[in-house]
């Protein structure tokens, strides 16, 4: 008897649930249904379509917004000290010319460093400064723009540096290019040796200036930007 009663109650409960799902006992209040809830969330009166000009202005603001990190340097504190290098003496002159429009003034300092493992392309030393200056002028007439008269007291004094390369194959290719221009006196060093180099230290750099430096750095792929040590 008890089993029959339990079975009957279970059947009645299932019927009641089915009837409720079919709306026999009335519909659900609108406030609990999905369309009403979404309508309240969207607030259509606050939505408007941006014009092309407004979209462009938003993009420009996002582009100009200061970044926390540029070229691996953290600018979340505002300004930072940045090192840019290392450069051969010839490249240092070029990069300083590229940075001149930024008017860095006393914020930029040149540090002397040694560049290890470089194969130098060079013209052997002349006896006097007058001779090497005449030779340099002849090279310029042949279209050689990147050269440096070595004037220190090293064994290469009064020689002419025409480039330094970490890869000997690149040095040989540069020599071949010079020979095609008519430069017959150039040589490639047999062994890599240290060479004088330059590292730039720039103080008071903000994110905007760092982006300018990063653009210049792309022209000198052997160099890098980093926070001052």
Z-matrix of the N, CA and C atoms (Angstrom, degrees):
N
C 1 1.466
C 2 1.529 1 110.51
N 3 1.328 2 115.85 1 -43.95
C 4 1.463 3 120.25 2 -179.85
C 5 1.524 4 111.04 3 -64.35
N 6 1.343 5 116.83 4 -37.35
C 7 1.465 6 120.16 5 179.16
C 8 1.515 7 110.76 6 -65.33
N 9 1.339 8 116.57 7 -40.21
C 10 1.467 9 119.81 8 179.37
C 11 1.521 10 110.38 9 -64.42
N 12 1.353 11 116.39 10 -40.46
C 13 1.460 12 120.25 11 -179.74
C 14 1.532 13 110.89 12 -64.82
N 15 1.335 14 117.02 13 -41.76
C 16 1.467 15 120.80 14 179.54
C 17 1.514 16 110.96 15 -64.65
N 18 1.347 17 115.54 16 -40.44
C 19 1.461 18 119.64 17 179.12
C 20 1.520 19 110.90 18 -63.96
N 21 1.357 20 115.87 19 -41.60
C 22 1.463 21 120.54 20 -179.97
C 23 1.523 22 110.96 21 -63.96
N 24 1.336 23 117.41 22 -41.68
C 25 1.468 24 120.79 23 178.71
C 26 1.528 25 111.42 24 -64.22
N 27 1.325 26 117.53 25 -38.20
C 28 1.461 27 121.58 26 179.02
C 29 1.517 28 111.12 27 -64.51
N 30 1.350 29 115.84 28 -41.88
C 31 1.467 30 119.99 29 178.46
C 32 1.516 31 110.45 30 -63.56
N 33 1.349 32 116.79 31 -44.41
C 34 1.464 33 120.41 32 -179.92
C 35 1.537 34 111.17 33 -62.60
N 36 1.320 35 116.58 34 -38.94
C 37 1.471 36 120.09 35 179.41
C 38 1.522 37 111.00 36 -63.96
N 39 1.327 38 117.50 37 -42.51
C 40 1.465 39 121.17 38 178.80
C 41 1.520 40 111.12 39 -63.76
N 42 1.350 41 115.74 40 -40.24
C 43 1.464 42 119.55 41 178.59
C 44 1.523 43 110.73 42 -64.07
N 45 1.336 44 116.48 43 -39.17
C 46 1.463 45 120.14 44 -179.52
C 47 1.529 46 111.03 45 -65.05
N 48 1.343 47 116.89 46 -42.24
C 49 1.468 48 120.60 47 178.27
C 50 1.515 49 110.75 48 -62.85
N 51 1.335 50 117.26 49 -43.12
C 52 1.460 51 121.36 50 179.99
C 53 1.525 52 110.80 51 -62.46
N 54 1.346 53 116.24 52 -43.10
C 55 1.464 54 120.42 53 -179.77
C 56 1.522 55 110.98 54 -64.59
N 57 1.339 56 116.88 55 -38.09
C 58 1.484 57 120.54 56 179.53
C 59 1.527 58 110.98 57 -65.74
N 60 1.356 59 116.27 58 -40.23
C 61 1.458 60 120.44 59 178.72
C 62 1.520 61 112.29 60 -65.34
N 63 1.350 62 116.68 61 -30.15
C 64 1.460 63 121.02 62 -179.71
C 65 1.521 64 112.66 63 -85.37
N 66 1.328 65 117.40 64 -0.74
C 67 1.458 66 120.36 65 177.46
C 68 1.509 67 114.69 66 83.78
N 69 1.334 68 117.28 67 15.99
C 70 1.470 69 119.95 68 -179.55
C 71 1.522 70 110.84 69 -62.21
N 72 1.340 71 116.93 70 -34.21
C 73 1.469 72 121.10 71 -177.46
C 74 1.528 73 112.77 72 -92.76
N 75 1.346 74 116.77 73 13.00
C 76 1.462 75 119.48 74 179.89
C 77 1.524 76 111.17 75 109.66
N 78 1.343 77 116.59 76 159.11
C 79 1.464 78 121.05 77 -177.40
C 80 1.519 79 110.64 78 -82.44
N 81 1.335 80 115.00 79 159.42
C 82 1.458 81 120.46 80 176.16
C 83 1.520 82 110.13 81 -69.68
N 84 1.305 83 118.71 82 148.77
C 85 1.468 84 120.12 83 176.48
C 86 1.523 85 110.28 84 -63.08
N 87 1.359 86 115.87 85 139.69
C 88 1.455 87 121.16 86 -175.39
C 89 1.516 88 112.64 87 -60.43
N 90 1.335 89 116.45 88 -29.01
C 91 1.458 90 119.10 89 -176.00
C 92 1.509 91 112.57 90 -65.26
N 93 1.352 92 117.56 91 -19.58
C 94 1.455 93 119.20 92 -178.03
C 95 1.503 94 113.22 93 -96.86
N 96 1.334 95 117.88 94 -5.24
C 97 1.459 96 119.28 95 -177.20
C 98 1.526 97 111.57 96 -87.44
N 99 1.315 98 116.15 97 157.46
C 100 1.464 99 122.27 98 -173.70
C 101 1.526 100 113.41 99 -61.28
N 102 1.355 101 120.95 100 -46.39
C 103 1.475 102 119.23 101 -177.69
C 104 1.517 103 113.00 102 -57.77
N 105 1.346 104 116.72 103 -41.60
C 106 1.464 105 119.25 104 -179.16
C 107 1.518 106 110.92 105 -66.10
N 108 1.333 107 117.35 106 -40.46
C 109 1.459 108 120.78 107 -178.70
C 110 1.528 109 110.69 108 -66.10
N 111 1.330 110 116.93 109 -42.04
C 112 1.471 111 120.48 110 179.13
C 113 1.516 112 110.72 111 -64.67
N 114 1.351 113 116.42 112 -40.28
C 115 1.465 114 120.06 113 -179.84
C 116 1.519 115 110.95 114 -60.63
N 117 1.362 116 116.17 115 -39.40
C 118 1.457 117 119.25 116 179.35
C 119 1.529 118 111.31 117 -68.50
N 120 1.350 119 116.82 118 -35.55
C 121 1.456 120 120.25 119 -177.95
C 122 1.526 121 112.04 120 -71.76
N 123 1.316 122 118.72 121 -38.46
C 124 1.459 123 122.20 122 -174.66
C 125 1.520 124 112.94 123 -70.25
N 126 1.309 125 118.00 124 -35.03
C 127 1.458 126 122.52 125 -176.51
C 128 1.530 127 110.35 126 45.83
N 129 1.327 128 116.88 127 69.20
C 130 1.467 129 121.06 128 -172.78
C 131 1.518 130 114.28 129 -56.78
N 132 1.341 131 118.24 130 -25.77
C 133 1.465 132 119.18 131 -179.34
C 134 1.526 133 112.08 132 -67.64
N 135 1.361 134 117.70 133 -15.81
C 136 1.464 135 120.92 134 -179.51
C 137 1.527 136 112.06 135 -97.23
N 138 1.310 137 118.37 136 -0.14
C 139 1.465 138 122.16 137 -177.56
C 140 1.522 139 109.69 138 -98.31
N 141 1.366 140 115.43 139 133.78
C 142 1.458 141 119.66 140 173.52
C 143 1.524 142 109.10 141 -144.57
N 144 1.298 143 116.49 142 155.54
C 145 1.463 144 122.60 143 -179.10
C 146 1.525 145 109.29 144 -88.68
N 147 1.340 146 116.48 145 127.96
C 148 1.459 147 120.74 146 179.74
C 149 1.525 148 110.65 147 -74.09
N 150 1.328 149 115.53 148 145.66
C 151 1.460 150 120.25 149 175.02
C 152 1.526 151 109.32 150 -77.89
N 153 1.337 152 116.40 151 165.11
C 154 1.467 153 120.42 152 178.13
C 155 1.524 154 111.03 153 -59.45
N 156 1.331 155 116.86 154 -37.17
C 157 1.461 156 120.66 155 -179.94
C 158 1.520 157 110.93 156 -65.18
N 159 1.338 158 117.04 157 -41.61
C 160 1.461 159 120.59 158 179.69
C 161 1.524 160 111.43 159 -66.72
N 162 1.335 161 116.71 160 -37.99
C 163 1.466 162 120.41 161 177.28
C 164 1.523 163 110.11 162 -63.03
N 165 1.348 164 116.46 163 -42.51
C 166 1.455 165 120.86 164 179.39
C 167 1.524 166 111.31 165 -63.92
N 168 1.345 167 116.32 166 -39.13
C 169 1.464 168 120.05 167 179.10
C 170 1.524 169 111.33 168 -64.61
N 171 1.333 170 116.76 169 -39.70
C 172 1.463 171 120.20 170 178.13
C 173 1.524 172 111.11 171 -64.84
N 174 1.330 173 116.45 172 -40.35
C 175 1.464 174 119.76 173 178.34
C 176 1.519 175 111.21 174 -64.42
N 177 1.334 176 116.62 175 -39.28
C 178 1.458 177 120.81 176 -179.92
C 179 1.526 178 110.95 177 -65.87
N 180 1.341 179 116.43 178 -40.80
C 181 1.463 180 119.81 179 177.74
C 182 1.521 181 111.10 180 -62.78
N 183 1.339 182 115.94 181 -40.77
C 184 1.467 183 119.56 182 179.59
C 185 1.524 184 110.98 183 -65.45
N 186 1.350 185 116.41 184 -36.85
C 187 1.461 186 119.97 185 -179.58
C 188 1.516 187 111.63 186 -68.76
N 189 1.335 188 116.53 187 -36.07
C 190 1.457 189 120.82 188 -176.81
C 191 1.524 190 113.23 189 -86.61
N 192 1.308 191 117.09 190 -9.55
C 193 1.463 192 119.56 191 -178.46
C 194 1.522 193 110.19 192 -62.94
N 195 1.317 194 119.50 193 134.38
C 196 1.465 195 121.49 194 -178.80
C 197 1.520 196 111.48 195 -64.05
N 198 1.326 197 115.40 196 132.30
C 199 1.459 198 120.12 197 179.32
C 200 1.518 199 109.95 198 -89.80
N 201 1.312 200 116.09 199 151.23
C 202 1.462 201 120.00 200 179.71
C 203 1.522 202 110.92 201 -73.85
N 204 1.350 203 117.47 202 -33.43
C 205 1.458 204 121.76 203 -178.12
C 206 1.523 205 108.92 204 -133.09
N 207 1.321 206 116.79 205 127.02
C 208 1.463 207 122.58 206 175.90
C 209 1.518 208 107.46 207 -131.78
N 210 1.336 209 116.09 208 129.77
C 211 1.474 210 121.42 209 179.45
C 212 1.526 211 111.71 210 53.33
N 213 1.328 212 116.16 211 35.00
C 214 1.455 213 120.52 212 177.47
C 215 1.513 214 115.24 213 79.37
N 216 1.335 215 117.75 214 3.77
C 217 1.468 216 121.66 215 -179.42
C 218 1.525 217 108.82 216 -106.62
N 219 1.321 218 116.40 217 132.79
C 220 1.462 219 122.12 218 -177.11
C 221 1.533 220 110.14 219 -83.92
N 222 1.343 221 115.87 220 121.49
C 223 1.461 222 121.03 221 178.97
C 224 1.528 223 111.73 222 -113.53
N 225 1.322 224 116.46 223 19.36
C 226 1.459 225 119.39 224 -179.35
C 227 1.528 226 111.38 225 -63.06
N 228 1.335 227 117.14 226 -23.18
C 229 1.460 228 120.57 227 178.52
C 230 1.516 229 113.56 228 -88.52
N 231 1.340 230 117.83 229 1.27
C 232 1.461 231 121.61 230 178.65
C 233 1.512 232 111.58 231 112.75
N 234 1.346 233 117.86 232 -80.25
C 235 1.452 234 122.62 233 -178.21
C 236 1.524 235 110.12 234 -121.83
N 237 1.327 236 114.99 235 159.71
C 238 1.460 237 119.71 236 -178.22
C 239 1.521 238 109.26 237 -147.17
N 240 1.331 239 115.00 238 165.90
C 241 1.462 240 122.35 239 173.92
C 242 1.526 241 107.35 240 -97.69
N 243 1.335 242 116.73 241 131.65
C 244 1.461 243 121.63 242 -174.71
C 245 1.522 244 109.85 243 -124.91
N 246 1.333 245 116.01 244 138.28
C 247 1.462 246 121.78 245 172.87
C 248 1.524 247 108.96 246 -104.38
N 249 1.317 248 116.04 247 137.87
C 250 1.463 249 122.71 248 -176.07
C 251 1.523 250 107.13 249 -131.08
N 252 1.326 251 117.07 250 117.56
C 253 1.462 252 119.69 251 -178.71
C 254 1.522 253 110.63 252 164.31
N 255 1.302 254 118.10 253 -163.16
C 256 1.461 255 127.02 254 -3.38
C 257 1.527 256 108.86 255 -92.64
N 258 1.352 257 115.76 256 152.09
C 259 1.449 258 120.97 257 -175.02
C 260 1.524 259 111.14 258 -122.37
N 261 1.330 260 114.95 259 146.39
C 262 1.456 261 118.76 260 166.41
C 263 1.523 262 107.46 261 -67.44
N 264 1.305 263 116.35 262 167.02
C 265 1.463 264 118.88 263 -178.69
C 266 1.530 265 111.48 264 -62.55
N 267 1.330 266 116.25 265 -37.31
C 268 1.466 267 119.17 266 178.96
C 269 1.524 268 110.74 267 -67.01
N 270 1.346 269 116.53 268 -44.33
C 271 1.470 270 119.85 269 179.73
C 272 1.526 271 111.50 270 -67.40
N 273 1.333 272 116.94 271 -33.22
C 274 1.464 273 119.97 272 179.26
C 275 1.524 274 110.61 273 -60.41
N 276 1.326 275 116.20 274 -40.98
C 277 1.468 276 119.42 275 178.41
C 278 1.523 277 110.76 276 -63.67
N 279 1.328 278 116.60 277 -39.06
C 280 1.467 279 120.41 278 180.00
C 281 1.523 280 111.62 279 -67.60
N 282 1.335 281 116.52 280 -44.44
C 283 1.465 282 118.61 281 -176.55
C 284 1.529 283 110.82 282 -69.69
N 285 1.320 284 117.42 283 -34.38
C 286 1.466 285 119.72 284 177.01
C 287 1.533 286 110.53 285 -64.89
N 288 1.322 287 116.25 286 -36.66
C 289 1.467 288 119.48 287 176.56
C 290 1.527 289 110.74 288 -65.34
N 291 1.341 290 116.66 289 -37.66
C 292 1.470 291 120.41 290 178.47
C 293 1.522 292 111.58 291 -68.59
N 294 1.329 293 116.92 292 -31.46
C 295 1.464 294 120.41 293 -178.07
C 296 1.524 295 112.58 294 -85.13
N 297 1.321 296 117.59 295 -12.18
C 298 1.466 297 121.02 296 -176.23
C 299 1.532 298 113.30 297 -54.42
N 300 1.352 299 119.76 298 -41.99
C 301 1.476 300 118.99 299 -179.83
C 302 1.526 301 114.07 300 -62.83
N 303 1.329 302 117.90 301 -17.15
C 304 1.464 303 120.53 302 -179.69
C 305 1.525 304 112.09 303 -79.28
N 306 1.342 305 116.61 304 -9.08
C 307 1.472 306 121.82 305 176.52
C 308 1.531 307 111.90 306 49.64
N 309 1.326 308 116.10 307 56.49
C 310 1.466 309 120.73 308 -176.72
C 311 1.529 310 112.55 309 -76.60
N 312 1.319 311 117.14 310 -22.84
C 313 1.464 312 120.61 311 175.42
C 314 1.516 313 113.21 312 57.28
N 315 1.333 314 116.07 313 -130.70
C 316 1.464 315 121.43 314 -176.49
C 317 1.524 316 112.82 315 -75.89
N 318 1.322 317 117.01 316 -5.26
C 319 1.469 318 118.79 317 179.90
C 320 1.523 319 112.45 318 -73.49
N 321 1.335 320 117.48 319 -17.24
C 322 1.459 321 120.33 320 -178.22
C 323 1.528 322 109.80 321 -106.50
N 324 1.330 323 115.55 322 131.60
C 325 1.462 324 122.31 323 -178.78
C 326 1.524 325 108.14 324 -128.56
N 327 1.334 326 116.71 325 137.85
C 328 1.458 327 121.54 326 178.20
C 329 1.531 328 109.78 327 -95.32
N 330 1.339 329 116.05 328 129.93
C 331 1.459 330 121.95 329 177.09
C 332 1.527 331 109.15 330 -113.38
N 333 1.325 332 116.42 331 135.98
C 334 1.464 333 120.60 332 176.90
C 335 1.526 334 109.76 333 -82.76
N 336 1.325 335 116.23 334 131.61
C 337 1.463 336 121.59 335 178.26
C 338 1.525 337 108.49 336 -135.82
N 339 1.321 338 115.73 337 165.61
C 340 1.458 339 120.87 338 174.79
C 341 1.516 340 109.17 339 -102.24
N 342 1.314 341 115.72 340 134.95
C 343 1.457 342 121.43 341 178.47
C 344 1.527 343 108.07 342 -102.30
N 345 1.330 344 118.11 343 105.18
C 346 1.467 345 120.24 344 -175.52
C 347 1.526 346 112.60 345 -81.08
N 348 1.330 347 114.44 346 152.66
C 349 1.453 348 119.85 347 170.89
C 350 1.511 349 115.41 348 67.65
N 351 1.318 350 118.20 349 37.42
C 352 1.460 351 121.63 350 -179.21
C 353 1.528 352 110.13 351 -108.62
N 354 1.342 353 114.78 352 138.67
C 355 1.463 354 120.97 353 174.32
C 356 1.527 355 107.88 354 -95.68
N 357 1.318 356 115.69 355 116.29
C 358 1.462 357 119.82 356 -177.17
C 359 1.528 358 111.06 357 -88.67
N 360 1.323 359 115.10 358 136.06
C 361 1.461 360 121.93 359 168.13
C 362 1.526 361 105.58 360 -98.89
N 363 1.322 362 117.08 361 126.00
C 364 1.463 363 118.51 362 -169.88
C 365 1.530 364 111.16 363 -151.59
N 366 1.304 365 113.91 364 164.83
C 367 1.466 366 122.29 365 168.58
C 368 1.527 367 106.22 366 -106.56
N 369 1.332 368 118.70 367 128.65
C 370 1.474 369 120.93 368 -176.90
C 371 1.530 370 112.21 369 -56.57
N 372 1.324 371 116.61 370 155.71
C 373 1.471 372 121.15 371 -175.72
C 374 1.531 373 113.52 372 -60.47
N 375 1.327 374 114.68 373 145.15
C 376 1.462 375 122.63 374 171.62
C 377 1.530 376 108.43 375 -96.02
N 378 1.313 377 116.32 376 170.92
C 379 1.464 378 119.53 377 -176.04
C 380 1.524 379 112.57 378 -77.78
N 381 1.330 380 116.36 379 -34.87
C 382 1.463 381 119.17 380 -176.00
C 383 1.528 382 110.43 381 -130.93
N 384 1.310 383 114.63 382 163.88
C 385 1.465 384 119.61 383 178.05
C 386 1.528 385 111.10 384 -66.22
N 387 1.310 386 116.93 385 -36.58
C 388 1.465 387 120.18 386 179.71
C 389 1.528 388 110.42 387 -61.19
N 390 1.331 389 116.75 388 -40.86
C 391 1.464 390 120.19 389 -179.91
C 392 1.527 391 111.31 390 -65.22
N 393 1.329 392 117.00 391 -43.43
C 394 1.461 393 119.43 392 -177.73
C 395 1.527 394 110.98 393 -69.58
N 396 1.328 395 117.50 394 -32.80
C 397 1.462 396 119.89 395 177.99
C 398 1.527 397 110.47 396 -67.42
N 399 1.341 398 117.12 397 -38.82
C 400 1.464 399 119.93 398 176.59
C 401 1.528 400 110.57 399 -64.58
N 402 1.338 401 116.18 400 -40.99
C 403 1.465 402 120.10 401 179.23
C 404 1.532 403 110.91 402 -64.51
N 405 1.325 404 116.91 403 -40.15
C 406 1.465 405 120.59 404 178.60
C 407 1.525 406 111.00 405 -63.75
N 408 1.336 407 116.55 406 -38.83
C 409 1.465 408 120.30 407 178.27
C 410 1.527 409 110.60 408 -64.02
N 411 1.337 410 117.46 409 -39.38
C 412 1.464 411 120.86 410 178.13
C 413 1.532 412 110.97 411 -65.03
N 414 1.325 413 116.78 412 -39.08
C 415 1.467 414 120.50 413 178.38
C 416 1.525 415 110.82 414 -63.30
N 417 1.317 416 116.42 415 -39.98
C 418 1.471 417 119.58 416 178.91
C 419 1.522 418 110.67 417 -64.06
N 420 1.328 419 117.04 418 -36.03
C 421 1.461 420 120.34 419 177.44
C 422 1.527 421 111.26 420 -64.59
N 423 1.338 422 116.41 421 -28.26
C 424 1.469 423 121.08 422 178.43
C 425 1.528 424 112.25 423 -83.30
N 426 1.322 425 116.19 424 1.92
C 427 1.465 426 120.00 425 177.36
C 428 1.508 427 114.69 426 94.52
N 429 1.333 428 117.78 427 10.45
C 430 1.465 429 121.18 428 178.41
C 431 1.530 430 107.86 429 -86.34
N 432 1.320 431 116.20 430 107.41
C 433 1.466 432 120.48 431 -176.66
C 434 1.525 433 112.73 432 -93.86
N 435 1.321 434 116.38 433 -33.40
C 436 1.464 435 120.10 434 -175.52
C 437 1.528 436 109.62 435 -97.04
N 438 1.302 437 115.11 436 95.25
C 439 1.464 438 120.59 437 178.19
C 440 1.521 439 108.65 438 -147.11
N 441 1.305 440 114.80 439 158.92
C 442 1.463 441 120.14 440 -178.94
C 443 1.521 442 108.90 441 -143.16
N 444 1.324 443 115.86 442 123.05
C 445 1.465 444 120.72 443 174.01
C 446 1.527 445 107.77 444 -76.40
N 447 1.315 446 116.60 445 123.23
C 448 1.466 447 121.51 446 -177.75
C 449 1.523 448 108.37 447 -83.86
N 450 1.328 449 115.42 448 115.89
C 451 1.466 450 119.71 449 -173.67
C 452 1.525 451 113.00 450 -116.90
N 453 1.343 452 117.67 451 7.99
C 454 1.467 453 118.31 452 -179.53
C 455 1.527 454 109.99 453 -81.76
N 456 1.318 455 116.50 454 -170.98
C 457 1.465 456 120.82 455 -177.08
C 458 1.528 457 112.96 456 -96.60
N 459 1.321 458 117.14 457 22.05
C 460 1.461 459 121.15 458 178.95
C 461 1.528 460 110.00 459 -78.78
N 462 1.335 461 117.66 460 170.53
C 463 1.473 462 119.95 461 176.51
C 464 1.528 463 113.08 462 -60.46
N 465 1.341 464 117.61 463 -16.67
C 466 1.464 465 121.28 464 179.65
C 467 1.527 466 112.35 465 -92.66
N 468 1.321 467 117.56 466 12.91
C 469 1.466 468 121.21 467 -179.70
C 470 1.530 469 110.37 468 -55.42
N 471 1.330 470 115.74 469 131.76
C 472 1.463 471 125.22 470 -177.84
C 473 1.530 472 112.55 471 69.29
N 474 1.331 473 115.77 472 18.63
C 475 1.455 474 119.66 473 167.40
C 476 1.529 475 108.48 474 -91.61
N 477 1.331 476 116.69 475 178.32
C 478 1.466 477 120.98 476 -179.91
C 479 1.526 478 108.66 477 -126.96
N 480 1.312 479 116.23 478 119.65
C 481 1.467 480 121.27 479 176.63
C 482 1.526 481 108.88 480 -85.19
N 483 1.325 482 115.82 481 129.28
C 484 1.465 483 121.23 482 -178.22
C 485 1.524 484 112.34 483 -114.21
N 486 1.312 485 116.85 484 6.07
C 487 1.462 486 120.38 485 178.63
C 488 1.510 487 111.27 486 142.55
N 489 1.331 488 116.29 487 151.14
C 490 1.464 489 122.17 488 176.93
C 491 1.520 490 108.52 489 -129.75
N 492 1.335 491 116.22 490 138.75
C 493 1.458 492 121.16 491 -173.44
C 494 1.526 493 110.00 492 -135.67
N 495 1.328 494 115.95 493 139.86
C 496 1.463 495 119.88 494 176.20
C 497 1.523 496 111.15 495 -72.70
N 498 1.312 497 116.30 496 -29.29
C 499 1.461 498 122.10 497 -178.22
C 500 1.531 499 108.92 498 -101.93
N 501 1.325 500 117.26 499 124.82
C 502 1.463 501 120.59 500 -178.71
C 503 1.522 502 111.35 501 -63.25
N 504 1.328 503 116.62 502 -34.39
C 505 1.460 504 120.01 503 179.23
C 506 1.522 505 111.07 504 -62.81
N 507 1.332 506 116.85 505 -40.10
C 508 1.462 507 120.22 506 177.12
C 509 1.527 508 110.87 507 -64.84
N 510 1.331 509 116.13 508 -37.78
C 511 1.464 510 119.70 509 177.67
C 512 1.526 511 110.41 510 -63.36
N 513 1.336 512 117.06 511 -41.83
C 514 1.464 513 120.61 512 179.14
C 515 1.530 514 111.36 513 -65.17
N 516 1.327 515 116.50 514 -37.51
C 517 1.469 516 119.34 515 178.06
C 518 1.524 517 110.60 516 -65.16
N 519 1.328 518 115.74 517 -39.84
C 520 1.466 519 119.21 518 178.54
C 521 1.529 520 110.15 519 -64.19
N 522 1.325 521 116.46 520 -39.88
C 523 1.463 522 120.39 521 177.74
C 524 1.529 523 110.52 522 -61.58
N 525 1.328 524 116.99 523 -43.70
C 526 1.467 525 120.56 524 179.00
C 527 1.524 526 111.07 525 -61.61
N 528 1.335 527 116.40 526 -39.17
C 529 1.465 528 119.96 527 178.08
C 530 1.527 529 110.60 528 -64.03
N 531 1.332 530 116.85 529 -41.32
C 532 1.463 531 120.44 530 178.10
C 533 1.525 532 111.01 531 -64.08
N 534 1.321 533 116.57 532 -40.00
C 535 1.463 534 120.16 533 179.94
C 536 1.523 535 111.23 534 -65.25
N 537 1.338 536 116.84 535 -35.50
C 538 1.467 537 119.33 536 176.63
C 539 1.526 538 111.35 537 -65.02
N 540 1.327 539 116.87 538 -26.82
C 541 1.465 540 120.59 539 177.71
C 542 1.528 541 112.31 540 -81.99
N 543 1.320 542 116.50 541 -7.93
C 544 1.459 543 119.58 542 179.50
C 545 1.506 544 114.52 543 104.66
N 546 1.342 545 117.66 544 9.23
C 547 1.467 546 121.10 545 178.49
C 548 1.526 547 107.58 546 -86.28
N 549 1.316 548 116.77 547 107.17
C 550 1.467 549 120.59 548 -175.25
C 551 1.527 550 113.47 549 -100.84
N 552 1.321 551 117.28 550 -11.44
C 553 1.469 552 120.12 551 -174.76
C 554 1.527 553 113.36 552 -95.37
N 555 1.332 554 118.16 553 -2.79
C 556 1.468 555 120.95 554 -175.86
C 557 1.523 556 111.12 555 -74.85
N 558 1.321 557 115.49 556 152.58
C 559 1.461 558 122.96 557 179.54
C 560 1.529 559 109.22 558 -137.31
N 561 1.346 560 115.41 559 164.11
C 562 1.464 561 121.61 560 170.58
C 563 1.521 562 107.42 561 -115.92
N 564 1.316 563 116.88 562 131.87
C 565 1.465 564 120.60 563 179.52
C 566 1.525 565 110.13 564 -60.23
N 567 1.327 566 116.18 565 139.46
C 568 1.465 567 120.84 566 -178.47
C 569 1.523 568 112.14 567 -67.85
N 570 1.321 569 116.73 568 -33.40
C 571 1.461 570 121.21 569 -176.94
C 572 1.528 571 109.72 570 -127.73
N 573 1.324 572 116.09 571 148.79
C 574 1.470 573 117.93 572 176.09
C 575 1.519 574 109.79 573 -69.54
N 576 1.277 575 116.30 574 142.55
C 577 1.461 576 120.20 575 179.98
C 578 1.516 577 109.11 576 -142.63
N 579 1.318 578 114.75 577 162.15
C 580 1.456 579 118.36 578 176.83
C 581 1.522 580 109.46 579 -67.04
N 582 1.299 581 114.09 580 148.27
C 583 1.461 582 119.88 581 178.91
C 584 1.521 583 108.16 582 -135.11
N 585 1.321 584 117.26 583 149.43
C 586 1.465 585 118.85 584 177.88
C 587 1.521 586 110.43 585 -66.31
N 588 1.317 587 115.21 586 135.76
C 589 1.458 588 120.06 587 179.94
C 590 1.516 589 111.21 588 -135.64
N 591 1.313 590 114.77 589 176.03
C 592 1.468 591 121.15 590 -177.62
C 593 1.518 592 109.85 591 -132.11
N 594 1.317 593 115.29 592 135.16
C 595 1.466 594 122.03 593 172.50
C 596 1.523 595 107.41 594 -119.98
N 597 1.325 596 116.00 595 130.51
C 598 1.459 597 120.58 596 -179.38
C 599 1.519 598 109.91 597 -95.17
N 600 1.308 599 115.90 598 133.51
C 601 1.465 600 121.78 599 175.11
C 602 1.527 601 107.46 600 -114.98
N 603 1.320 602 115.50 601 122.04
C 604 1.463 603 120.86 602 -174.74
C 605 1.524 604 108.35 603 -120.76
N 606 1.318 605 116.16 604 122.88
C 607 1.462 606 121.30 605 -177.60
C 608 1.533 607 110.75 606 -101.08
N 609 1.327 608 114.78 607 160.02
C 610 1.462 609 120.20 608 177.13
C 611 1.513 610 113.26 609 65.57
N 612 1.329 611 116.88 610 37.94
C 613 1.468 612 121.21 611 -178.32
C 614 1.529 613 109.20 612 -89.93
N 615 1.328 614 116.61 613 125.48
C 616 1.460 615 120.05 614 173.25
C 617 1.525 616 108.86 615 -101.36
N 618 1.324 617 116.92 616 179.33
C 619 1.467 618 120.42 617 -174.98
C 620 1.523 619 111.80 618 -63.00
N 621 1.337 620 117.60 619 -36.94
C 622 1.467 621 120.46 620 -179.61
C 623 1.530 622 110.80 621 -64.51
N 624 1.342 623 116.71 622 -45.49
C 625 1.463 624 120.27 623 178.13
C 626 1.525 625 110.58 624 -66.22
N 627 1.329 626 116.92 625 -36.14
C 628 1.466 627 120.21 626 178.90
C 629 1.522 628 111.13 627 -61.32
N 630 1.332 629 116.97 628 -36.71
C 631 1.465 630 119.40 629 177.40
C 632 1.529 631 110.69 630 -65.95
N 633 1.339 632 116.76 631 -36.50
C 634 1.467 633 120.21 632 176.13
C 635 1.532 634 110.11 633 -63.84
N 636 1.328 635 116.41 634 -43.19
C 637 1.463 636 120.57 635 179.49
C 638 1.523 637 111.07 636 -64.95
N 639 1.333 638 116.33 637 -39.23
C 640 1.466 639 120.15 638 179.59
C 641 1.526 640 110.82 639 -63.35
N 642 1.334 641 116.93 640 -35.39
C 643 1.466 642 120.26 641 177.80
C 644 1.526 643 110.65 642 -65.87
N 645 1.341 644 116.98 643 -40.03
C 646 1.466 645 120.61 644 177.98
C 647 1.530 646 110.09 645 -68.51
N 648 1.332 647 116.26 646 -38.50
C 649 1.465 648 120.43 647 -177.41
C 650 1.527 649 112.02 648 -59.96
N 651 1.328 650 117.72 649 -30.80
C 652 1.466 651 120.91 650 179.47
C 653 1.526 652 111.73 651 -62.82
N 654 1.328 653 117.38 652 -22.93
C 655 1.462 654 121.13 653 178.33
C 656 1.528 655 111.44 654 -80.25
N 657 1.334 656 116.41 655 -11.58
C 658 1.464 657 121.92 656 -179.32
C 659 1.531 658 107.99 657 -128.99
N 660 1.334 659 117.47 658 74.79
C 661 1.474 660 121.08 659 -171.31
C 662 1.521 661 114.84 660 -61.27
N 663 1.344 662 117.94 661 -18.82
C 664 1.460 663 119.75 662 178.48
C 665 1.526 664 112.13 663 -79.25
N 666 1.325 665 117.19 664 -11.32
C 667 1.463 666 121.10 665 -177.28
C 668 1.521 667 110.54 666 -93.75
N 669 1.337 668 115.51 667 174.73
C 670 1.457 669 120.23 668 177.17
C 671 1.522 670 109.78 669 -150.37
N 672 1.317 671 114.68 670 155.63
C 673 1.461 672 122.54 671 173.12
C 674 1.519 673 108.20 672 -106.11
N 675 1.320 674 116.77 673 137.11
C 676 1.465 675 120.07 674 -179.84
C 677 1.521 676 108.91 675 -156.16
N 678 1.318 677 115.39 676 160.72
C 679 1.462 678 119.93 677 175.39
C 680 1.527 679 109.46 678 -66.61
N 681 1.319 680 116.50 679 146.46
C 682 1.464 681 120.95 680 179.82
C 683 1.526 682 110.37 681 -60.96
N 684 1.317 683 115.21 682 140.61
C 685 1.465 684 120.89 683 179.29
C 686 1.528 685 110.49 684 -84.09
